Amino acid sequence: MAVFTAVSEADARALIDQLHVGSLQSLRGIQAGIENSNFFVDTRHADGHSRHWVLTLFERLTAEQLPFYLELMRHLAGKGIPVP
């Protein structure tokens, strides 16, 4: 099981409210993976458009390592490689 840290719907709603990415429609744990807790999150905006997200909780990554990881994901996505 790849969900090591549970996320309640209330916590997910609070995060989504802070990020201004719509309202929570669904939150599902992703069973694949070995190190982080991952969730599929679906939101809906006021205009009716739905968005699909991957929420990753880094279980072992330090705060100092996070910028490198995020920049790597941005770089790979910019090259057309599907990443979370």
Biopython code that builds the backbone (N, CA, C, O; Angstrom):
import numpy as np
from Bio.PDB.StructureBuilder import StructureBuilder

atoms = [
    (1, "MET", "N", (0.841, -1.185, 0.000)),
    (1, "MET", "CA", (0.000, 0.000, 0.000)),
    (1, "MET", "C", (0.875, 1.232, 0.000)),
    (1, "MET", "O", (1.831, 1.312, 0.771)),
    (2, "ALA", "N", (0.565, 2.193, -0.851)),
    (2, "ALA", "CA", (1.399, 3.374, -0.976)),
    (2, "ALA", "C", (0.865, 4.584, -0.221)),
    (2, "ALA", "O", (1.506, 5.635, -0.239)),
    (3, "VAL", "N", (-0.266, 4.479, 0.433)),
    (3, "VAL", "CA", (-0.759, 5.596, 1.232)),
    (3, "VAL", "C", (-0.305, 5.354, 2.663)),
    (3, "VAL", "O", (-0.893, 4.559, 3.396)),
    (4, "PHE", "N", (0.753, 6.059, 3.041)),
    (4, "PHE", "CA", (1.325, 5.903, 4.368)),
    (4, "PHE", "C", (0.717, 6.891, 5.354)),
    (4, "PHE", "O", (0.595, 6.599, 6.543)),
    (5, "THR", "N", (0.339, 8.055, 4.856)),
    (5, "THR", "CA", (-0.270, 9.095, 5.677)),
    (5, "THR", "C", (-1.668, 9.361, 5.139)),
    (5, "THR", "O", (-1.834, 9.735, 3.979)),
    (6, "ALA", "N", (-2.659, 9.168, 5.976)),
    (6, "ALA", "CA", (-4.048, 9.397, 5.564)),
    (6, "ALA", "C", (-4.325, 10.899, 5.474)),
    (6, "ALA", "O", (-3.760, 11.695, 6.224)),
    (7, "VAL", "N", (-5.204, 11.269, 4.540)),
    (7, "VAL", "CA", (-5.662, 12.650, 4.394)),
    (7, "VAL", "C", (-7.183, 12.623, 4.495)),
    (7, "VAL", "O", (-7.848, 11.937, 3.719)),
    (8, "SER", "N", (-7.727, 13.363, 5.445)),
    (8, "SER", "CA", (-9.180, 13.414, 5.594)),
    (8, "SER", "C", (-9.767, 14.345, 4.536)),
    (8, "SER", "O", (-9.066, 15.193, 3.984)),
    (9, "GLU", "N", (-11.044, 14.179, 4.263)),
    (9, "GLU", "CA", (-11.695, 15.085, 3.309)),
    (9, "GLU", "C", (-11.656, 16.512, 3.824)),
    (9, "GLU", "O", (-11.511, 17.447, 3.036)),
    (10, "ALA", "N", (-11.782, 16.697, 5.127)),
    (10, "ALA", "CA", (-11.736, 18.047, 5.699)),
    (10, "ALA", "C", (-10.369, 18.687, 5.456)),
    (10, "ALA", "O", (-10.294, 19.863, 5.101)),
    (11, "ASP", "N", (-9.288, 17.925, 5.645)),
    (11, "ASP", "CA", (-7.947, 18.463, 5.387)),
    (11, "ASP", "C", (-7.753, 18.751, 3.904)),
    (11, "ASP", "O", (-7.160, 19.767, 3.542)),
    (12, "ALA", "N", (-8.251, 17.861, 3.039)),
    (12, "ALA", "CA", (-8.136, 18.082, 1.596)),
    (12, "ALA", "C", (-8.905, 19.331, 1.184)),
    (12, "ALA", "O", (-8.411, 20.126, 0.385)),
    (13, "ARG", "N", (-10.109, 19.511, 1.722)),
    (13, "ARG", "CA", (-10.901, 20.715, 1.402)),
    (13, "ARG", "C", (-10.173, 21.981, 1.847)),
    (13, "ARG", "O", (-10.166, 22.982, 1.130)),
    (14, "ALA", "N", (-9.562, 21.937, 3.027)),
    (14, "ALA", "CA", (-8.833, 23.108, 3.526)),
    (14, "ALA", "C", (-7.665, 23.453, 2.600)),
    (14, "ALA", "O", (-7.440, 24.626, 2.300)),
    (15, "LEU", "N", (-6.925, 22.442, 2.147)),
    (15, "LEU", "CA", (-5.808, 22.683, 1.233)),
    (15, "LEU", "C", (-6.306, 23.257, -0.091)),
    (15, "LEU", "O", (-5.738, 24.219, -0.608)),
    (16, "ILE", "N", (-7.348, 22.675, -0.629)),
    (16, "ILE", "CA", (-7.902, 23.133, -1.911)),
    (16, "ILE", "C", (-8.400, 24.568, -1.791)),
    (16, "ILE", "O", (-8.227, 25.362, -2.716)),
    (17, "ASP", "N", (-9.015, 24.907, -0.664)),
    (17, "ASP", "CA", (-9.455, 26.286, -0.442)),
    (17, "ASP", "C", (-8.269, 27.246, -0.444)),
    (17, "ASP", "O", (-8.351, 28.330, -1.021)),
    (18, "GLN", "N", (-7.165, 26.852, 0.199)),
    (18, "GLN", "CA", (-5.970, 27.700, 0.245)),
    (18, "GLN", "C", (-5.365, 27.892, -1.141)),
    (18, "GLN", "O", (-4.834, 28.960, -1.445)),
    (19, "LEU", "N", (-5.445, 26.862, -1.980)),
    (19, "LEU", "CA", (-4.841, 26.909, -3.311)),
    (19, "LEU", "C", (-5.756, 27.529, -4.357)),
    (19, "LEU", "O", (-5.319, 27.819, -5.470)),
    (20, "HIS", "N", (-7.021, 27.734, -4.007)),
    (20, "HIS", "CA", (-8.002, 28.332, -4.932)),
    (20, "HIS", "C", (-8.095, 27.552, -6.240)),
    (20, "HIS", "O", (-8.024, 28.134, -7.323)),
    (21, "VAL", "N", (-8.253, 26.232, -6.134)),
    (21, "VAL", "CA", (-8.344, 25.384, -7.329)),
    (21, "VAL", "C", (-9.718, 24.731, -7.460)),
    (21, "VAL", "O", (-9.846, 23.665, -8.062)),
    (22, "GLY", "N", (-10.741, 25.368, -6.899)),
    (22, "GLY", "CA", (-12.093, 24.854, -7.025)),
    (22, "GLY", "C", (-12.562, 24.192, -5.742)),
    (22, "GLY", "O", (-12.006, 24.413, -4.666)),
    (23, "SER", "N", (-13.606, 23.369, -5.880)),
    (23, "SER", "CA", (-14.142, 22.648, -4.729)),
    (23, "SER", "C", (-13.848, 21.159, -4.886)),
    (23, "SER", "O", (-13.831, 20.630, -5.997)),
    (24, "LEU", "N", (-13.620, 20.505, -3.774)),
    (24, "LEU", "CA", (-13.276, 19.086, -3.783)),
    (24, "LEU", "C", (-14.457, 18.263, -4.278)),
    (24, "LEU", "O", (-15.575, 18.397, -3.779)),
    (25, "GLN", "N", (-14.198, 17.414, -5.260)),
    (25, "GLN", "CA", (-15.198, 16.477, -5.761)),
    (25, "GLN", "C", (-14.882, 15.057, -5.312)),
    (25, "GLN", "O", (-15.784, 14.301, -4.950)),
    (26, "SER", "N", (-13.600, 14.694, -5.334)),
    (26, "SER", "CA", (-13.225, 13.357, -4.869)),
    (26, "SER", "C", (-11.758, 13.338, -4.456)),
    (26, "SER", "O", (-10.941, 14.129, -4.928)),
    (27, "LEU", "N", (-11.460, 12.410, -3.562)),
    (27, "LEU", "CA", (-10.111, 12.187, -3.036)),
    (27, "LEU", "C", (-9.937, 10.679, -2.936)),
    (27, "LEU", "O", (-10.662, 10.006, -2.204)),
    (28, "ARG", "N", (-8.957, 10.151, -3.689)),
    (28, "ARG", "CA", (-8.739, 8.705, -3.707)),
    (28, "ARG", "C", (-7.257, 8.406, -3.532)),
    (28, "ARG", "O", (-6.416, 8.955, -4.244)),
    (29, "GLY", "N", (-6.945, 7.540, -2.590)),
    (29, "GLY", "CA", (-5.562, 7.124, -2.393)),
    (29, "GLY", "C", (-5.085, 6.289, -3.569)),
    (29, "GLY", "O", (-5.837, 5.472, -4.100)),
    (30, "ILE", "N", (-3.835, 6.493, -3.977)),
    (30, "ILE", "CA", (-3.224, 5.718, -5.056)),
    (30, "ILE", "C", (-2.424, 4.601, -4.406)),
    (30, "ILE", "O", (-1.532, 4.862, -3.598)),
    (31, "GLN", "N", (-2.731, 3.381, -4.747)),
    (31, "GLN", "CA", (-2.116, 2.234, -4.095)),
    (31, "GLN", "C", (-0.703, 1.943, -4.607)),
    (31, "GLN", "O", (0.084, 1.316, -3.900)),
    (32, "ALA", "N", (-0.371, 2.383, -5.812)),
    (32, "ALA", "CA", (0.961, 2.123, -6.373)),
    (32, "ALA", "C", (1.979, 3.070, -5.739)),
    (32, "ALA", "O", (1.618, 4.142, -5.254)),
    (33, "GLY", "N", (3.220, 2.679, -5.743)),
    (33, "GLY", "CA", (4.289, 3.510, -5.214)),
    (33, "GLY", "C", (4.933, 2.862, -4.006)),
    (33, "GLY", "O", (4.404, 1.909, -3.433)),
    (34, "ILE", "N", (6.085, 3.397, -3.629)),
    (34, "ILE", "CA", (6.821, 2.763, -2.539)),
    (34, "ILE", "C", (7.282, 3.725, -1.449)),
    (34, "ILE", "O", (7.643, 3.271, -0.363)),
    (35, "GLU", "N", (7.285, 5.028, -1.693)),
    (35, "GLU", "CA", (7.907, 5.916, -0.727)),
    (35, "GLU", "C", (7.016, 7.049, -0.245)),
    (35, "GLU", "O", (7.109, 7.434, 0.921)),
    (36, "ASN", "N", (6.165, 7.589, -1.087)),
    (36, "ASN", "CA", (5.330, 8.734, -0.741)),
    (36, "ASN", "C", (3.864, 8.338, -0.693)),
    (36, "ASN", "O", (3.476, 7.303, -1.235)),
    (37, "SER", "N", (3.056, 9.159, -0.045)),
    (37, "SER", "CA", (1.607, 8.977, -0.080)),
    (37, "SER", "C", (1.076, 9.810, -1.242)),
    (37, "SER", "O", (1.360, 11.004, -1.338)),
    (38, "ASN", "N", (0.312, 9.180, -2.115)),
    (38, "ASN", "CA", (-0.207, 9.841, -3.312)),
    (38, "ASN", "C", (-1.719, 9.675, -3.391)),
    (38, "ASN", "O", (-2.274, 8.642, -3.016)),
    (39, "PHE", "N", (-2.368, 10.721, -3.888)),
    (39, "PHE", "CA", (-3.817, 10.738, -3.985)),
    (39, "PHE", "C", (-4.235, 11.354, -5.317)),
    (39, "PHE", "O", (-3.609, 12.300, -5.793)),
    (40, "PHE", "N", (-5.295, 10.812, -5.913)),
    (40, "PHE", "CA", (-5.956, 11.469, -7.020)),
    (40, "PHE", "C", (-6.977, 12.421, -6.403)),
    (40, "PHE", "O", (-7.758, 12.028, -5.537)),
    (41, "VAL", "N", (-6.967, 13.667, -6.852)),
    (41, "VAL", "CA", (-7.885, 14.680, -6.350)),
    (41, "VAL", "C", (-8.602, 15.291, -7.548)),
    (41, "VAL", "O", (-7.963, 15.719, -8.509)),
    (42, "ASP", "N", (-9.920, 15.329, -7.489)),
    (42, "ASP", "CA", (-10.714, 15.981, -8.522)),
    (42, "ASP", "C", (-11.383, 17.196, -7.913)),
    (42, "ASP", "O", (-11.946, 17.137, -6.820)),
    (43, "THR", "N", (-11.310, 18.314, -8.652)),
    (43, "THR", "CA", (-11.953, 19.547, -8.201)),
    (43, "THR", "C", (-12.860, 20.069, -9.304)),
    (43, "THR", "O", (-12.722, 19.696, -10.469)),
    (44, "ARG", "N", (-13.785, 20.934, -8.924)),
    (44, "ARG", "CA", (-14.667, 21.587, -9.888)),
    (44, "ARG", "C", (-14.663, 23.082, -9.584)),
    (44, "ARG", "O", (-14.817, 23.505, -8.438)),
    (45, "HIS", "N", (-14.483, 23.868, -10.643)),
    (45, "HIS", "CA", (-14.501, 25.324, -10.517)),
    (45, "HIS", "C", (-15.928, 25.834, -10.625)),
    (45, "HIS", "O", (-16.827, 25.114, -11.059)),
    (46, "ALA", "N", (-16.122, 27.068, -10.232)),
    (46, "ALA", "CA", (-17.454, 27.681, -10.292)),
    (46, "ALA", "C", (-18.004, 27.701, -11.711)),
    (46, "ALA", "O", (-19.220, 27.684, -11.902)),
    (47, "ASP", "N", (-17.117, 27.738, -12.717)),
    (47, "ASP", "CA", (-17.575, 27.749, -14.112)),
    (47, "ASP", "C", (-17.953, 26.352, -14.611)),
    (47, "ASP", "O", (-18.326, 26.187, -15.773)),
    (48, "GLY", "N", (-17.856, 25.350, -13.736)),
    (48, "GLY", "CA", (-18.246, 23.989, -14.087)),
    (48, "GLY", "C", (-17.120, 23.113, -14.595)),
    (48, "GLY", "O", (-17.308, 21.907, -14.756)),
    (49, "HIS", "N", (-15.950, 23.688, -14.855)),
    (49, "HIS", "CA", (-14.824, 22.897, -15.341)),
    (49, "HIS", "C", (-14.223, 22.046, -14.228)),
    (49, "HIS", "O", (-14.025, 22.508, -13.104)),
    (50, "SER", "N", (-13.942, 20.805, -14.566)),
    (50, "SER", "CA", (-13.296, 19.895, -13.622)),
    (50, "SER", "C", (-11.799, 19.884, -13.860)),
    (50, "SER", "O", (-11.330, 20.069, -14.983)),
    (51, "ARG", "N", (-11.066, 19.666, -12.797)),
    (51, "ARG", "CA", (-9.614, 19.527, -12.884)),
    (51, "ARG", "C", (-9.225, 18.254, -12.135)),
    (51, "ARG", "O", (-9.868, 17.860, -11.162)),
    (52, "HIS", "N", (-8.164, 17.629, -12.612)),
    (52, "HIS", "CA", (-7.660, 16.405, -12.001)),
    (52, "HIS", "C", (-6.233, 16.665, -11.536)),
    (52, "HIS", "O", (-5.417, 17.209, -12.279)),
    (53, "TRP", "N", (-5.944, 16.275, -10.313)),
    (53, "TRP", "CA", (-4.656, 16.553, -9.686)),
    (53, "TRP", "C", (-4.081, 15.287, -9.075)),
    (53, "TRP", "O", (-4.796, 14.314, -8.835)),
    (54, "VAL", "N", (-2.783, 15.315, -8.830)),
    (54, "VAL", "CA", (-2.134, 14.306, -8.005)),
    (54, "VAL", "C", (-1.553, 15.046, -6.802)),
    (54, "VAL", "O", (-0.748, 15.964, -6.954)),
    (55, "LEU", "N", (-1.966, 14.640, -5.623)),
    (55, "LEU", "CA", (-1.441, 15.190, -4.379)),
    (55, "LEU", "C", (-0.406, 14.209, -3.850)),
    (55, "LEU", "O", (-0.716, 13.043, -3.610)),
    (56, "THR", "N", (0.816, 14.678, -3.668)),
    (56, "THR", "CA", (1.889, 13.841, -3.131)),
    (56, "THR", "C", (2.330, 14.382, -1.780)),
    (56, "THR", "O", (2.658, 15.561, -1.647)),
    (57, "LEU", "N", (2.335, 13.515, -0.789)),
    (57, "LEU", "CA", (2.904, 13.845, 0.513)),
    (57, "LEU", "C", (4.274, 13.184, 0.574)),
    (57, "LEU", "O", (4.381, 11.957, 0.590)),
    (58, "PHE", "N", (5.304, 13.993, 0.608)),
    (58, "PHE", "CA", (6.661, 13.460, 0.640)),
    (58, "PHE", "C", (6.964, 12.957, 2.042)),
    (58, "PHE", "O", (7.015, 13.733, 2.996)),
    (59, "GLU", "N", (7.160, 11.673, 2.154)),
    (59, "GLU", "CA", (7.362, 11.051, 3.460)),
    (59, "GLU", "C", (8.807, 11.175, 3.942)),
    (59, "GLU", "O", (9.050, 11.198, 5.149)),
    (60, "ARG", "N", (9.758, 11.255, 3.031)),
    (60, "ARG", "CA", (11.174, 11.270, 3.425)),
    (60, "ARG", "C", (11.948, 12.479, 2.902)),
    (60, "ARG", "O", (13.046, 12.756, 3.386)),
    (61, "LEU", "N", (11.413, 13.186, 1.946)),
    (61, "LEU", "CA", (12.107, 14.320, 1.341)),
    (61, "LEU", "C", (12.183, 15.462, 2.352)),
    (61, "LEU", "O", (11.191, 15.789, 3.004)),
    (62, "THR", "N", (13.356, 16.060, 2.476)),
    (62, "THR", "CA", (13.506, 17.186, 3.397)),
    (62, "THR", "C", (13.083, 18.475, 2.702)),
    (62, "THR", "O", (12.988, 18.531, 1.476)),
    (63, "ALA", "N", (12.833, 19.500, 3.492)),
    (63, "ALA", "CA", (12.447, 20.799, 2.942)),
    (63, "ALA", "C", (13.540, 21.345, 2.023)),
    (63, "ALA", "O", (13.240, 22.027, 1.043)),
    (64, "GLU", "N", (14.796, 21.051, 2.330)),
    (64, "GLU", "CA", (15.902, 21.528, 1.502)),
    (64, "GLU", "C", (15.931, 20.827, 0.140)),
    (64, "GLU", "O", (16.387, 21.410, -0.844)),
    (65, "GLN", "N", (15.453, 19.592, 0.076)),
    (65, "GLN", "CA", (15.460, 18.835, -1.180)),
    (65, "GLN", "C", (14.271, 19.159, -2.079)),
    (65, "GLN", "O", (14.319, 18.897, -3.281)),
    (66, "LEU", "N", (13.220, 19.715, -1.524)),
    (66, "LEU", "CA", (11.987, 19.945, -2.267)),
    (66, "LEU", "C", (12.158, 20.842, -3.497)),
    (66, "LEU", "O", (11.636, 20.491, -4.555)),
    (67, "PRO", "N", (12.861, 21.982, -3.418)),
    (67, "PRO", "CA", (12.999, 22.816, -4.624)),
    (67, "PRO", "C", (13.628, 22.064, -5.802)),
    (67, "PRO", "O", (13.186, 22.231, -6.939)),
    (68, "PHE", "N", (14.643, 21.245, -5.552)),
    (68, "PHE", "CA", (15.263, 20.476, -6.625)),
    (68, "PHE", "C", (14.246, 19.545, -7.268)),
    (68, "PHE", "O", (14.143, 19.476, -8.493)),
    (69, "TYR", "N", (13.495, 18.828, -6.436)),
    (69, "TYR", "CA", (12.501, 17.881, -6.951)),
    (69, "TYR", "C", (11.430, 18.605, -7.775)),
    (69, "TYR", "O", (11.074, 18.157, -8.865)),
    (70, "LEU", "N", (10.926, 19.708, -7.258)),
    (70, "LEU", "CA", (9.878, 20.450, -7.983)),
    (70, "LEU", "C", (10.402, 21.000, -9.309)),
    (70, "LEU", "O", (9.692, 20.968, -10.315)),
    (71, "GLU", "N", (11.623, 21.499, -9.318)),
    (71, "GLU", "CA", (12.204, 22.009, -10.564)),
    (71, "GLU", "C", (12.418, 20.880, -11.564)),
    (71, "GLU", "O", (12.208, 21.067, -12.763)),
    (72, "LEU", "N", (12.832, 19.717, -11.087)),
    (72, "LEU", "CA", (12.981, 18.560, -11.966)),
    (72, "LEU", "C", (11.640, 18.190, -12.590)),
    (72, "LEU", "O", (11.572, 17.947, -13.795)),
    (73, "MET", "N", (10.580, 18.143, -11.802)),
    (73, "MET", "CA", (9.248, 17.817, -12.337)),
    (73, "MET", "C", (8.796, 18.859, -13.360)),
    (73, "MET", "O", (8.210, 18.507, -14.383)),
    (74, "ARG", "N", (9.064, 20.139, -13.092)),
    (74, "ARG", "CA", (8.701, 21.213, -14.023)),
    (74, "ARG", "C", (9.482, 21.044, -15.329)),
    (74, "ARG", "O", (8.916, 21.200, -16.411)),
    (75, "HIS", "N", (10.764, 20.730, -15.235)),
    (75, "HIS", "CA", (11.602, 20.537, -16.418)),
    (75, "HIS", "C", (11.091, 19.354, -17.252)),
    (75, "HIS", "O", (10.935, 19.468, -18.468)),
    (76, "LEU", "N", (10.833, 18.222, -16.592)),
    (76, "LEU", "CA", (10.349, 17.040, -17.315)),
    (76, "LEU", "C", (8.994, 17.304, -17.973)),
    (76, "LEU", "O", (8.770, 16.907, -19.116)),
    (77, "ALA", "N", (8.098, 17.970, -17.256)),
    (77, "ALA", "CA", (6.792, 18.298, -17.835)),
    (77, "ALA", "C", (6.946, 19.209, -19.037)),
    (77, "ALA", "O", (6.219, 19.069, -20.021)),
    (78, "GLY", "N", (7.892, 20.148, -18.968)),
    (78, "GLY", "CA", (8.142, 21.039, -20.091)),
    (78, "GLY", "C", (8.659, 20.319, -21.329)),
    (78, "GLY", "O", (8.536, 20.824, -22.445)),
    (79, "LYS", "N", (9.237, 19.136, -21.130)),
    (79, "LYS", "CA", (9.729, 18.314, -22.234)),
    (79, "LYS", "C", (8.683, 17.302, -22.699)),
    (79, "LYS", "O", (8.962, 16.449, -23.540)),
    (80, "GLY", "N", (7.469, 17.409, -22.137)),
    (80, "GLY", "CA", (6.390, 16.523, -22.556)),
    (80, "GLY", "C", (6.327, 15.188, -21.852)),
    (80, "GLY", "O", (5.584, 14.298, -22.268)),
    (81, "ILE", "N", (7.095, 15.038, -20.792)),
    (81, "ILE", "CA", (7.093, 13.789, -20.036)),
    (81, "ILE", "C", (6.026, 13.892, -18.962)),
    (81, "ILE", "O", (6.062, 14.826, -18.161)),
    (82, "PRO", "N", (5.071, 12.960, -18.916)),
    (82, "PRO", "CA", (4.022, 13.051, -17.915)),
    (82, "PRO", "C", (4.557, 12.771, -16.508)),
    (82, "PRO", "O", (5.077, 11.690, -16.234)),
    (83, "VAL", "N", (4.423, 13.742, -15.642)),
    (83, "VAL", "CA", (4.890, 13.635, -14.257)),
    (83, "VAL", "C", (3.777, 14.154, -13.346)),
    (83, "VAL", "O", (2.890, 14.871, -13.808)),
    (84, "PRO", "N", (3.813, 13.803, -12.062)),
    (84, "PRO", "CA", (2.776, 14.315, -11.141)),
    (84, "PRO", "C", (2.813, 15.837, -11.030)),
    (84, "PRO", "O", (2.012, 16.422, -10.300)),
]
sb = StructureBuilder()
sb.init_structure("model")
sb.init_model(0)
sb.init_chain("A")
sb.init_seg("    ")
for serial, (resi, resn, name, xyz) in enumerate(atoms, 1):
    if name == "N":
        sb.init_residue(resn, " ", resi, " ")
    sb.init_atom(name, np.array(xyz, "f"), 0.0, 1.0, " ", f" {name:<3s}", serial, name[0])
structure = sb.get_structure()
